[in-house]
Structure formats: C-alpha cells, structure tokens
Amino acid sequence: MTQQIRPTHTTPTDSAPLTTEEVAAQDKAPDTVEDTLGVEALLPETMPDTNDVNSTPWSLPKRFIQEPAIFVSPVVVGPGMPSSDVSLSIQLRHFLLTNGGRMDSVKLLEIDSSVAYGNNVLESFSDGSLTEGLFIDVFSSILFKDDMKYRLDTYGKRIFIPTSISIMVPVLHHYHWSLDAINIAHRLVDIMDTNNYTLLGTLVSNHHGALAKRIVKRLSNALQAVVPKSFCRFGGFRKNMMECPKMQICSIDCAFYIMRFMEAYDGNMESIENLSIPTDSVIVRSSTLHQLMFSEFNQAAPLHSDI
C-alpha cells in the first residue's frame, strides 16, 4: 500500500475542519457505482484515528473546495531490478521446462517462507498457465528487501500484502490477477488491471464492482483489528481504475504484469501509465523467472549444477 500523486492545476481553498462525526460518517459511507471513477475531494493532512479518543491527537482533515495543486509522494522507488539478459533468460526457462522430470524435486527458490521447486516452475511458467501466487509473494519479498537495502527513503512506506492470506492485494478473481493499491493521502484505491474490457465486450464494473468493495472493506477491518492506530479506515475509499499496460486478448500473463506494477508503483499515475512491458509471453515469463532465481536474496543456493 502506497500513497499516490494526484497532480492537478488548481489551488485549494480550505474551510472549517471536519468534525469527528463527519470523518467517521465518511469512513463508513457505502460505495456506489460512481466510486469506480471518482476522485475524492476530501484530502486529509494526516491519518486521523477517530476510534480512540485517548490516542495521540491528530489534526483533523480540512474540507477542500478543490483538489490541491500538487501532492508529493513520500515513496521514492527509483530504478527497478536489474534487467535480465533476454537470451539467457529464455535459455534458462527453456531448460527448466524441458527437463521437468529430473528437476521436479530440485529447490530453485527460497526467500523467507516461500519455497519453489522445479515442478512449481513448470506449472507456473509454461506457456498458457496461470502463475501461482507463490511467485508474486517471492517477487514482492525481493522488492521489500531491495527497499530495505538500497532505498532507505522508501523502506517501510509501501506494504505488500501476501497472496497467501484470505484478504489479499494482489487479487485473484475468476482466474485473473489484478492489483489494488490503497492511497491513504487521497482516500482512493488504485486498481491496476491488464484486461481490456472494451475489446472483451464487457464492463470493468462487472469484474471489479462488488469485488473491490468487498476486498478493501475486509482489508481495512483486518488492519484495524491488528494495528488499530497505524492506519485510518479505508473501506469506503473511492475506486480508481488506473490506465496501465494491457495484455493481448486471450493472454494469461496477468501475474507477470502485476509484478511489474508492484515494482513501478509509487503513487504517481505516470509511473504506471508509461510503464513498458513486452507483449511477448516468452520474454515476459523468462525474464521474470531469471530475475527471481538469480536474485541475491534467493536462499536456494547453490543452484543445480546444470543451471
């Protein structure tokens, strides 16, 4: 979860601060169909906790007539993981997929509690297969460790929710991965989805309408139960469908796309809108597999001698 930039070209005019009752009412407000595209006009200066009157006092948010001229995100992502050599990546993936029998029980990845063997790679990186959440968890773990080691200004300011728990961001629904990012500063939920619903002949709300509302409210309630003074409630935040790279029709590379979204997202719309992702499935899958296996944080070392 990271904060997001919403650049506009107007100057805010503040009026009287909201009362505690108004803040609580907005946190509990139900989502509507219009929430999928709206931009919130109420922008908190801080993250108020209105549930415990004895907690550390926060300044109440002010009601703005217009959006602020600029918002500077505290998340400084910087360059992503080093790009893999495409030729070597394709060779590595080809070797693992064509030697599945003797590589099935070979440990290829181990980062924190996530462990992957040859048979996991065969199932998730073969052409036309949906990738397990296990590899998204490994990718997010590497991003977190990179922040901790190389990007101290960003460390701790973006939080990746594991796919292995029931309340999840990234989200798997109807055999399709998408990514939700909570934007506390602007009271928005950024949704990144690689499907082109217009070309598919359906509406984005058919997939994300009730789903987004349910996921975000459950996540908000869970965080309040575990760390009640760390986050404001965001179950009623408006949903914002971000412009992002789209897969080719009938592609099933959604998991690899959202890994790149996770890597690039910094709260700034341009970081996702201008993101370049190869449309060639072989390159996308091969380069991601190579980056995961040869990460400095992979504890499944030494790798098999044939690799």
Stockholm file with secondary structure:
# STOCKHOLM 1.0

chainA/1-307         MTQQIRPTHTTPTDSAPLTTEEVAAQDKAPDTVEDTLGVEALLPETMPDTNDVNSTPWSLPKRFIQEPAIFVSPVVVGPGMPSSDVSLSIQLRHFLLTNGGRMDSVKLLEIDSSVAYGNNVLESFSDGSLTEGLFIDVFSSILFKDDMKYRLDTYGKRIFIPTSISIMVPVLHHYHWSLDAINIAHRLVDIMDTNNYTLLGTLVSNHHGALAKRIVKRLSNALQAVVPKSFCRFGGFRKNMMECPKMQICSIDCAFYIMRFMEAYDGNMESIENLSIPTDSVIVRSSTLHQLMFSEFNQAAPLHSDI
#=GR chainA/1-307 SS CCCCBCCCSCCCCEEEECCHHHHHHHHHCCCCGGGGTCCCSEECSSCCCCSCTTSCCCCCCEEESSCCSCCCCSCCCCSCSCCCCHHHHHHHHHHHHHTHHHHTTCEEEEETTEEEEHHHHHHHHSTTCCCCHHHHHHHHHHHHHHHHHHCTTTTTSSCCCCTTSSSCSSEECSSCEEEEEEETTTTEEEEECCCCTTTTTSCHHHHHHHHHHHHHHHHHHHHHHHCTTTSCCCTTCEEEECCCCCCCTTCCCHHHHHHHHHHHCSSBHHHHHTCCCCCCHHHHHHHHHHHHHTCTTCCSCSCCTTC
#=GC SS_cons         CCCCBCCCSCCCCEEEECCHHHHHHHHHCCCCGGGGTCCCSEECSSCCCCSCTTSCCCCCCEEESSCCSCCCCSCCCCSCSCCCCHHHHHHHHHHHHHTHHHHTTCEEEEETTEEEEHHHHHHHHSTTCCCCHHHHHHHHHHHHHHHHHHCTTTTTSSCCCCTTSSSCSSEECSSCEEEEEEETTTTEEEEECCCCTTTTTSCHHHHHHHHHHHHHHHHHHHHHHHCTTTSCCCTTCEEEECCCCCCCTTCCCHHHHHHHHHHHCSSBHHHHHTCCCCCCHHHHHHHHHHHHHTCTTCCSCSCCTTC
//
